Amino acid sequence: QFDQAQEFLKLQPGAIQPKLVLNVPDRSNFFDIKPDDFELQNYDPLKPQLHFDLAI
């Protein structure tokens, strides 16, 4: 995992940063918010994707 972590730290962030947007009217009841009310904008995953082994 150390090699993958070093590679990850070498990556440069993209010029456009992703943004998480909540699409509900103002003063909406918190308990009425659903996962579908969220939208991820400007997301561009880094290529190539790094894979980390995970032990549980």
N, C-alpha and C positions, 0 to 999 in steps of 0.2 A: 504494500500500500504506500510505502514511502516514495517509490518512484512515481506512482500516479499522482500523489500529492505535490511533488516537486513540479511535475508537468502542469498540473492545474494552476499552480501559483505563477507560472510563466505566462499564462494566457492574459491577453489584454481585453478589457471590457469593450463592448461594441459602442459605436457612436450614438446609437439610439437606445435609450434605457427603457425596459419594459415598465408598464404601469398597470396596477390592479384598480379597476373601476367598479364602484358599486352603483348599479342602475336601479335605484328606487327613488320615489319622490321624497322631498324633504319632510322631516317629521314622521317618517314611517315607523311603525311599531317594530322594535328590534326583533321580536319573536316571529314576525311575519317574513323576515328576510330568508330567502332560500339560496342554495348554492348556484342556481341558474341566474340569480341576480348579479353575480360577479362576472366581470369580463376582463380578460388579460389582453392588453393592447401592446403592440410593438415588441412582441416576444420573438426573438430569433435565436434558437439554440446554437451553441457553439459547435463547430465541426472541427475535428472528429470528436465524438462523445467519448469521454473517459469512463472506464468501468472500474468500480471499486468492489472488491470482495467484502462481504458483510457477514460477520459471525453473530449469531443470535443465541 
